[in-house]
Amino acid sequence: MPLVALAVAALAVGFEQIVQWKYGPMGLVAFAALTIGLKARSTTISGIGAVILVMLLAQSG
């Protein structure tokens, strides 16, 4: 079980670094808001993070 948790944590950190590299600090803020909102079960915070990420994705495409 600890190996699975370590692998998931590594993937999360890797994804976070990719988001920050590609979308800058705003992408990191959006990803953090989405993650915090999901963990806290706050639809408002997770919705804000999701909307910002979608806006960044739409802008780059």
PyMOL Python script that loads the backbone (N, CA, C, O; Angstrom):
from pymol import cmd

cmd.read_pdbstr("""\
ATOM      1  N   MET A   1       0.811  -1.207   0.000  1.00  0.00           N
ATOM      2  CA  MET A   1       0.000   0.000   0.000  1.00  0.00           C
ATOM      3  C   MET A   1       0.853   1.270   0.000  1.00  0.00           C
ATOM      4  O   MET A   1       0.526   2.202  -0.734  1.00  0.00           O
ATOM      5  N   PRO A   2       1.936   1.353   0.789  1.00  0.00           N
ATOM      6  CA  PRO A   2       2.760   2.567   0.755  1.00  0.00           C
ATOM      7  C   PRO A   2       3.377   2.811  -0.627  1.00  0.00           C
ATOM      8  O   PRO A   2       3.584   3.958  -1.024  1.00  0.00           O
ATOM      9  N   LEU A   3       3.665   1.740  -1.350  1.00  0.00           N
ATOM     10  CA  LEU A   3       4.238   1.900  -2.684  1.00  0.00           C
ATOM     11  C   LEU A   3       3.222   2.531  -3.638  1.00  0.00           C
ATOM     12  O   LEU A   3       3.579   3.364  -4.471  1.00  0.00           O
ATOM     13  N   VAL A   4       1.971   2.134  -3.512  1.00  0.00           N
ATOM     14  CA  VAL A   4       0.915   2.713  -4.342  1.00  0.00           C
ATOM     15  C   VAL A   4       0.733   4.199  -4.009  1.00  0.00           C
ATOM     16  O   VAL A   4       0.605   5.030  -4.909  1.00  0.00           O
ATOM     17  N   ALA A   5       0.724   4.523  -2.724  1.00  0.00           N
ATOM     18  CA  ALA A   5       0.582   5.922  -2.313  1.00  0.00           C
ATOM     19  C   ALA A   5       1.759   6.755  -2.809  1.00  0.00           C
ATOM     20  O   ALA A   5       1.578   7.900  -3.225  1.00  0.00           O
ATOM     21  N   LEU A   6       2.944   6.198  -2.769  1.00  0.00           N
ATOM     22  CA  LEU A   6       4.130   6.902  -3.256  1.00  0.00           C
ATOM     23  C   LEU A   6       4.048   7.125  -4.766  1.00  0.00           C
ATOM     24  O   LEU A   6       4.412   8.194  -5.257  1.00  0.00           O
ATOM     25  N   ALA A   7       3.573   6.128  -5.495  1.00  0.00           N
ATOM     26  CA  ALA A   7       3.435   6.266  -6.944  1.00  0.00           C
ATOM     27  C   ALA A   7       2.386   7.322  -7.305  1.00  0.00           C
ATOM     28  O   ALA A   7       2.587   8.114  -8.225  1.00  0.00           O
ATOM     29  N   VAL A   8       1.279   7.329  -6.583  1.00  0.00           N
ATOM     30  CA  VAL A   8       0.234   8.330  -6.839  1.00  0.00           C
ATOM     31  C   VAL A   8       0.746   9.726  -6.527  1.00  0.00           C
ATOM     32  O   VAL A   8       0.476  10.670  -7.270  1.00  0.00           O
ATOM     33  N   ALA A   9       1.479   9.863  -5.438  1.00  0.00           N
ATOM     34  CA  ALA A   9       2.047  11.170  -5.078  1.00  0.00           C
ATOM     35  C   ALA A   9       3.041  11.638  -6.130  1.00  0.00           C
ATOM     36  O   ALA A   9       3.067  12.819  -6.478  1.00  0.00           O
ATOM     37  N   ALA A  10       3.851  10.733  -6.635  1.00  0.00           N
ATOM     38  CA  ALA A  10       4.817  11.095  -7.670  1.00  0.00           C
ATOM     39  C   ALA A  10       4.108  11.537  -8.946  1.00  0.00           C
ATOM     40  O   ALA A  10       4.529  12.498  -9.591  1.00  0.00           O
ATOM     41  N   LEU A  11       3.041  10.844  -9.309  1.00  0.00           N
ATOM     42  CA  LEU A  11       2.282  11.241 -10.491  1.00  0.00           C
ATOM     43  C   LEU A  11       1.628  12.603 -10.301  1.00  0.00           C
ATOM     44  O   LEU A  11       1.594  13.412 -11.228  1.00  0.00           O
ATOM     45  N   ALA A  12       1.113  12.858  -9.111  1.00  0.00           N
ATOM     46  CA  ALA A  12       0.481  14.154  -8.842  1.00  0.00           C
ATOM     47  C   ALA A  12       1.500  15.282  -8.925  1.00  0.00           C
ATOM     48  O   ALA A  12       1.220  16.331  -9.505  1.00  0.00           O
ATOM     49  N   VAL A  13       2.670  15.074  -8.354  1.00  0.00           N
ATOM     50  CA  VAL A  13       3.718  16.104  -8.409  1.00  0.00           C
ATOM     51  C   VAL A  13       4.185  16.305  -9.850  1.00  0.00           C
ATOM     52  O   VAL A  13       4.421  17.437 -10.275  1.00  0.00           O
ATOM     53  N   GLY A  14       4.317  15.228 -10.589  1.00  0.00           N
ATOM     54  CA  GLY A  14       4.708  15.340 -11.992  1.00  0.00           C
ATOM     55  C   GLY A  14       3.689  16.102 -12.816  1.00  0.00           C
ATOM     56  O   GLY A  14       4.047  16.943 -13.640  1.00  0.00           O
ATOM     57  N   PHE A  15       2.411  15.804 -12.589  1.00  0.00           N
ATOM     58  CA  PHE A  15       1.354  16.516 -13.310  1.00  0.00           C
ATOM     59  C   PHE A  15       1.350  17.989 -12.937  1.00  0.00           C
ATOM     60  O   PHE A  15       1.155  18.854 -13.791  1.00  0.00           O
ATOM     61  N   GLU A  16       1.567  18.271 -11.656  1.00  0.00           N
ATOM     62  CA  GLU A  16       1.614  19.661 -11.199  1.00  0.00           C
ATOM     63  C   GLU A  16       2.754  20.416 -11.868  1.00  0.00           C
ATOM     64  O   GLU A  16       2.589  21.575 -12.248  1.00  0.00           O
ATOM     65  N   GLN A  17       3.901  19.775 -12.015  1.00  0.00           N
ATOM     66  CA  GLN A  17       5.043  20.422 -12.658  1.00  0.00           C
ATOM     67  C   GLN A  17       4.771  20.677 -14.145  1.00  0.00           C
ATOM     68  O   GLN A  17       5.173  21.707 -14.686  1.00  0.00           O
ATOM     69  N   ILE A  18       4.091  19.738 -14.797  1.00  0.00           N
ATOM     70  CA  ILE A  18       3.750  19.928 -16.209  1.00  0.00           C
ATOM     71  C   ILE A  18       2.789  21.098 -16.376  1.00  0.00           C
ATOM     72  O   ILE A  18       2.947  21.917 -17.282  1.00  0.00           O
ATOM     73  N   VAL A  19       1.790  21.171 -15.496  1.00  0.00           N
ATOM     74  CA  VAL A  19       0.829  22.270 -15.562  1.00  0.00           C
ATOM     75  C   VAL A  19       1.541  23.601 -15.338  1.00  0.00           C
ATOM     76  O   VAL A  19       1.287  24.570 -16.052  1.00  0.00           O
ATOM     77  N   GLN A  20       2.429  23.649 -14.351  1.00  0.00           N
ATOM     78  CA  GLN A  20       3.138  24.896 -14.078  1.00  0.00           C
ATOM     79  C   GLN A  20       4.058  25.265 -15.235  1.00  0.00           C
ATOM     80  O   GLN A  20       4.172  26.443 -15.573  1.00  0.00           O
ATOM     81  N   TRP A  21       4.704  24.303 -15.840  1.00  0.00           N
ATOM     82  CA  TRP A  21       5.614  24.584 -16.945  1.00  0.00           C
ATOM     83  C   TRP A  21       4.850  25.091 -18.161  1.00  0.00           C
ATOM     84  O   TRP A  21       5.289  26.029 -18.826  1.00  0.00           O
ATOM     85  N   LYS A  22       3.714  24.476 -18.451  1.00  0.00           N
ATOM     86  CA  LYS A  22       2.987  24.826 -19.667  1.00  0.00           C
ATOM     87  C   LYS A  22       2.092  26.053 -19.493  1.00  0.00           C
ATOM     88  O   LYS A  22       1.984  26.863 -20.413  1.00  0.00           O
ATOM     89  N   TYR A  23       1.453  26.207 -18.340  1.00  0.00           N
ATOM     90  CA  TYR A  23       0.469  27.267 -18.155  1.00  0.00           C
ATOM     91  C   TYR A  23       0.889  28.324 -17.135  1.00  0.00           C
ATOM     92  O   TYR A  23       0.124  29.249 -16.862  1.00  0.00           O
ATOM     93  N   GLY A  24       2.073  28.206 -16.577  1.00  0.00           N
ATOM     94  CA  GLY A  24       2.602  29.223 -15.685  1.00  0.00           C
ATOM     95  C   GLY A  24       1.961  29.216 -14.311  1.00  0.00           C
ATOM     96  O   GLY A  24       1.316  28.245 -13.914  1.00  0.00           O
ATOM     97  N   PRO A  25       2.143  30.297 -13.600  1.00  0.00           N
ATOM     98  CA  PRO A  25       1.644  30.370 -12.222  1.00  0.00           C
ATOM     99  C   PRO A  25       0.115  30.271 -12.133  1.00  0.00           C
ATOM    100  O   PRO A  25      -0.415  29.730 -11.162  1.00  0.00           O
ATOM    101  N   MET A  26      -0.587  30.788 -13.137  1.00  0.00           N
ATOM    102  CA  MET A  26      -2.054  30.711 -13.098  1.00  0.00           C
ATOM    103  C   MET A  26      -2.520  29.262 -13.202  1.00  0.00           C
ATOM    104  O   MET A  26      -3.515  28.891 -12.579  1.00  0.00           O
ATOM    105  N   GLY A  27      -1.834  28.460 -13.960  1.00  0.00           N
ATOM    106  CA  GLY A  27      -2.158  27.035 -14.043  1.00  0.00           C
ATOM    107  C   GLY A  27      -1.932  26.340 -12.718  1.00  0.00           C
ATOM    108  O   GLY A  27      -2.703  25.460 -12.334  1.00  0.00           O
ATOM    109  N   LEU A  28      -0.880  26.729 -12.016  1.00  0.00           N
ATOM    110  CA  LEU A  28      -0.605  26.155 -10.706  1.00  0.00           C
ATOM    111  C   LEU A  28      -1.679  26.557  -9.700  1.00  0.00           C
ATOM    112  O   LEU A  28      -2.116  25.738  -8.892  1.00  0.00           O
ATOM    113  N   VAL A  29      -2.100  27.815  -9.748  1.00  0.00           N
ATOM    114  CA  VAL A  29      -3.163  28.278  -8.854  1.00  0.00           C
ATOM    115  C   VAL A  29      -4.458  27.530  -9.145  1.00  0.00           C
ATOM    116  O   VAL A  29      -5.158  27.118  -8.220  1.00  0.00           O
ATOM    117  N   ALA A  30      -4.782  27.351 -10.421  1.00  0.00           N
ATOM    118  CA  ALA A  30      -6.007  26.649 -10.797  1.00  0.00           C
ATOM    119  C   ALA A  30      -5.960  25.187 -10.352  1.00  0.00           C
ATOM    120  O   ALA A  30      -6.945  24.664  -9.830  1.00  0.00           O
ATOM    121  N   PHE A  31      -4.825  24.534 -10.558  1.00  0.00           N
ATOM    122  CA  PHE A  31      -4.678  23.139 -10.149  1.00  0.00           C
ATOM    123  C   PHE A  31      -4.772  23.007  -8.634  1.00  0.00           C
ATOM    124  O   PHE A  31      -5.387  22.071  -8.123  1.00  0.00           O
ATOM    125  N   ALA A  32      -4.159  23.949  -7.916  1.00  0.00           N
ATOM    126  CA  ALA A  32      -4.230  23.919  -6.449  1.00  0.00           C
ATOM    127  C   ALA A  32      -5.664  24.145  -5.967  1.00  0.00           C
ATOM    128  O   ALA A  32      -6.118  23.470  -5.043  1.00  0.00           O
ATOM    129  N   ALA A  33      -6.381  25.090  -6.586  1.00  0.00           N
ATOM    130  CA  ALA A  33      -7.770  25.341  -6.199  1.00  0.00           C
ATOM    131  C   ALA A  33      -8.639  24.123  -6.470  1.00  0.00           C
ATOM    132  O   ALA A  33      -9.497  23.774  -5.659  1.00  0.00           O
ATOM    133  N   LEU A  34      -8.419  23.482  -7.598  1.00  0.00           N
ATOM    134  CA  LEU A  34      -9.189  22.291  -7.928  1.00  0.00           C
ATOM    135  C   LEU A  34      -8.909  21.171  -6.932  1.00  0.00           C
ATOM    136  O   LEU A  34      -9.836  20.506  -6.468  1.00  0.00           O
ATOM    137  N   THR A  35      -7.641  20.959  -6.604  1.00  0.00           N
ATOM    138  CA  THR A  35      -7.269  19.911  -5.660  1.00  0.00           C
ATOM    139  C   THR A  35      -7.800  20.193  -4.263  1.00  0.00           C
ATOM    140  O   THR A  35      -8.359  19.306  -3.618  1.00  0.00           O
ATOM    141  N   ILE A  36      -7.628  21.418  -3.795  1.00  0.00           N
ATOM    142  CA  ILE A  36      -8.111  21.779  -2.460  1.00  0.00           C
ATOM    143  C   ILE A  36      -9.627  21.686  -2.396  1.00  0.00           C
ATOM    144  O   ILE A  36     -10.179  21.218  -1.400  1.00  0.00           O
ATOM    145  N   GLY A  37     -10.299  22.123  -3.440  1.00  0.00           N
ATOM    146  CA  GLY A  37     -11.751  22.050  -3.477  1.00  0.00           C
ATOM    147  C   GLY A  37     -12.262  20.624  -3.442  1.00  0.00           C
ATOM    148  O   GLY A  37     -13.257  20.332  -2.779  1.00  0.00           O
ATOM    149  N   LEU A  38     -11.581  19.727  -4.159  1.00  0.00           N
ATOM    150  CA  LEU A  38     -11.999  18.328  -4.148  1.00  0.00           C
ATOM    151  C   LEU A  38     -11.763  17.682  -2.789  1.00  0.00           C
ATOM    152  O   LEU A  38     -12.605  16.928  -2.300  1.00  0.00           O
ATOM    153  N   LYS A  39     -10.614  17.977  -2.178  1.00  0.00           N
ATOM    154  CA  LYS A  39     -10.321  17.387  -0.868  1.00  0.00           C
ATOM    155  C   LYS A  39     -11.246  17.927   0.211  1.00  0.00           C
ATOM    156  O   LYS A  39     -11.633  17.193   1.121  1.00  0.00           O
ATOM    157  N   ALA A  40     -11.604  19.203   0.117  1.00  0.00           N
ATOM    158  CA  ALA A  40     -12.481  19.816   1.111  1.00  0.00           C
ATOM    159  C   ALA A  40     -13.961  19.638   0.762  1.00  0.00           C
ATOM    160  O   ALA A  40     -14.838  20.062   1.515  1.00  0.00           O
ATOM    161  N   ARG A  41     -14.226  19.015  -0.370  1.00  0.00           N
ATOM    162  CA  ARG A  41     -15.589  18.821  -0.862  1.00  0.00           C
ATOM    163  C   ARG A  41     -16.334  20.143  -1.006  1.00  0.00           C
ATOM    164  O   ARG A  41     -17.519  20.254  -0.692  1.00  0.00           O
ATOM    165  N   SER A  42     -15.605  21.130  -1.487  1.00  0.00           N
ATOM    166  CA  SER A  42     -16.172  22.453  -1.727  1.00  0.00           C
ATOM    167  C   SER A  42     -16.369  22.627  -3.231  1.00  0.00           C
ATOM    168  O   SER A  42     -15.404  22.764  -3.983  1.00  0.00           O
ATOM    169  N   THR A  43     -17.618  22.619  -3.653  1.00  0.00           N
ATOM    170  CA  THR A  43     -17.884  22.735  -5.082  1.00  0.00           C
ATOM    171  C   THR A  43     -17.518  24.110  -5.629  1.00  0.00           C
ATOM    172  O   THR A  43     -17.181  24.237  -6.806  1.00  0.00           O
ATOM    173  N   THR A  44     -17.581  25.126  -4.800  1.00  0.00           N
ATOM    174  CA  THR A  44     -17.251  26.477  -5.258  1.00  0.00           C
ATOM    175  C   THR A  44     -15.769  26.586  -5.606  1.00  0.00           C
ATOM    176  O   THR A  44     -15.413  27.067  -6.682  1.00  0.00           O
ATOM    177  N   ILE A  45     -14.919  26.144  -4.704  1.00  0.00           N
ATOM    178  CA  ILE A  45     -13.471  26.247  -4.933  1.00  0.00           C
ATOM    179  C   ILE A  45     -13.038  25.332  -6.069  1.00  0.00           C
ATOM    180  O   ILE A  45     -12.252  25.740  -6.924  1.00  0.00           O
ATOM    181  N   SER A  46     -13.538  24.108  -6.089  1.00  0.00           N
ATOM    182  CA  SER A  46     -13.160  23.197  -7.168  1.00  0.00           C
ATOM    183  C   SER A  46     -13.714  23.683  -8.507  1.00  0.00           C
ATOM    184  O   SER A  46     -13.073  23.502  -9.542  1.00  0.00           O
ATOM    185  N   GLY A  47     -14.882  24.288  -8.496  1.00  0.00           N
ATOM    186  CA  GLY A  47     -15.449  24.843  -9.730  1.00  0.00           C
ATOM    187  C   GLY A  47     -14.624  25.993 -10.264  1.00  0.00           C
ATOM    188  O   GLY A  47     -14.413  26.106 -11.471  1.00  0.00           O
ATOM    189  N   ILE A  48     -14.157  26.848  -9.370  1.00  0.00           N
ATOM    190  CA  ILE A  48     -13.302  27.967  -9.786  1.00  0.00           C
ATOM    191  C   ILE A  48     -12.013  27.446 -10.407  1.00  0.00           C
ATOM    192  O   ILE A  48     -11.584  27.921 -11.459  1.00  0.00           O
ATOM    193  N   GLY A  49     -11.400  26.468  -9.750  1.00  0.00           N
ATOM    194  CA  GLY A  49     -10.178  25.874 -10.294  1.00  0.00           C
ATOM    195  C   GLY A  49     -10.406  25.226 -11.643  1.00  0.00           C
ATOM    196  O   GLY A  49      -9.581  25.364 -12.546  1.00  0.00           O
ATOM    197  N   ALA A  50     -11.527  24.515 -11.791  1.00  0.00           N
ATOM    198  CA  ALA A  50     -11.836  23.858 -13.058  1.00  0.00           C
ATOM    199  C   ALA A  50     -12.082  24.882 -14.170  1.00  0.00           C
ATOM    200  O   ALA A  50     -11.631  24.699 -15.301  1.00  0.00           O
ATOM    201  N   VAL A  51     -12.789  25.945 -13.846  1.00  0.00           N
ATOM    202  CA  VAL A  51     -13.064  26.976 -14.854  1.00  0.00           C
ATOM    203  C   VAL A  51     -11.773  27.643 -15.309  1.00  0.00           C
ATOM    204  O   VAL A  51     -11.587  27.890 -16.500  1.00  0.00           O
ATOM    205  N   ILE A  52     -10.889  27.935 -14.376  1.00  0.00           N
ATOM    206  CA  ILE A  52      -9.611  28.560 -14.750  1.00  0.00           C
ATOM    207  C   ILE A  52      -8.798  27.620 -15.642  1.00  0.00           C
ATOM    208  O   ILE A  52      -8.211  28.056 -16.633  1.00  0.00           O
ATOM    209  N   LEU A  53      -8.762  26.326 -15.288  1.00  0.00           N
ATOM    210  CA  LEU A  53      -8.024  25.370 -16.117  1.00  0.00           C
ATOM    211  C   LEU A  53      -8.628  25.271 -17.516  1.00  0.00           C
ATOM    212  O   LEU A  53      -7.898  25.222 -18.505  1.00  0.00           O
ATOM    213  N   VAL A  54      -9.942  25.241 -17.601  1.00  0.00           N
ATOM    214  CA  VAL A  54     -10.592  25.176 -18.915  1.00  0.00           C
ATOM    215  C   VAL A  54     -10.276  26.424 -19.728  1.00  0.00           C
ATOM    216  O   VAL A  54     -10.024  26.336 -20.930  1.00  0.00           O
ATOM    217  N   MET A  55     -10.289  27.583 -19.081  1.00  0.00           N
ATOM    218  CA  MET A  55      -9.960  28.823 -19.793  1.00  0.00           C
ATOM    219  C   MET A  55      -8.520  28.801 -20.299  1.00  0.00           C
ATOM    220  O   MET A  55      -8.247  29.253 -21.411  1.00  0.00           O
ATOM    221  N   LEU A  56      -7.604  28.284 -19.496  1.00  0.00           N
ATOM    222  CA  LEU A  56      -6.215  28.193 -19.931  1.00  0.00           C
ATOM    223  C   LEU A  56      -6.054  27.213 -21.077  1.00  0.00           C
ATOM    224  O   LEU A  56      -5.300  27.466 -22.017  1.00  0.00           O
ATOM    225  N   LEU A  57      -6.768  26.084 -21.002  1.00  0.00           N
ATOM    226  CA  LEU A  57      -6.697  25.104 -22.085  1.00  0.00           C
ATOM    227  C   LEU A  57      -7.290  25.658 -23.369  1.00  0.00           C
ATOM    228  O   LEU A  57      -6.738  25.435 -24.446  1.00  0.00           O
ATOM    229  N   ALA A  58      -8.390  26.366 -23.279  1.00  0.00           N
ATOM    230  CA  ALA A  58      -9.030  26.940 -24.463  1.00  0.00           C
ATOM    231  C   ALA A  58      -8.169  28.034 -25.077  1.00  0.00           C
ATOM    232  O   ALA A  58      -8.170  28.211 -26.295  1.00  0.00           O
ATOM    233  N   GLN A  59      -7.446  28.758 -24.258  1.00  0.00           N
ATOM    234  CA  GLN A  59      -6.601  29.842 -24.731  1.00  0.00           C
ATOM    235  C   GLN A  59      -5.404  29.310 -25.516  1.00  0.00           C
ATOM    236  O   GLN A  59      -4.984  29.916 -26.502  1.00  0.00           O
ATOM    237  N   SER A  60      -4.856  28.176 -25.077  1.00  0.00           N
ATOM    238  CA  SER A  60      -3.661  27.640 -25.729  1.00  0.00           C
ATOM    239  C   SER A  60      -3.985  26.872 -27.002  1.00  0.00           C
ATOM    240  O   SER A  60      -3.102  26.648 -27.830  1.00  0.00           O
ATOM    241  N   GLY A  61      -5.240  26.467 -27.170  1.00  0.00           N
ATOM    242  CA  GLY A  61      -5.618  25.633 -28.314  1.00  0.00           C
ATOM    243  C   GLY A  61      -5.990  26.361 -29.503  1.00  0.00           C
ATOM    244  O   GLY A  61      -6.325  25.754 -30.520  1.00  0.00           O
TER     245      GLY A  61
END
""", "prot")
cmd.dss("prot")
cmd.show_as("cartoon", "prot")
cmd.util.cbc("prot")
cmd.orient("prot")
